Amino acid sequence: VPMGVLTCMKYLMFIFNVLVFAGGICLSGMGVWVAVDPAGFQDIVATRAVLSAGAWLLLAVGIALSLLGFLGCCGALRRSRPLLLM
């Protein structure tokens, strides 16, 4: 495989993982926002229990995606197979 192709794939993987990381940060921010200020979302969601569970779910998924994206970025830049497989 030519070296240019490997370099291109490395940077494409890095960009994809940065997007995953940014999405995770956005989901975490939305989860914190809903958990802290649920009054703005009570018009959308009828029951409080669903709103609270949804906020914690958004927060957990956002943190998991952020961690996954960060490890993927590190793995892509260092060409570390274990980090990419994680």
Secondary structure, DSSP 8 states (H G I E B T S, - for coil): --HHHHHHHHHHHHHHHHHHHHHHHHHHHHHHHHHH-GGGGTTTSS-HHHHHHHHHHHHHHHHHHHHHHHHHHHHHHHT-HHHHH-
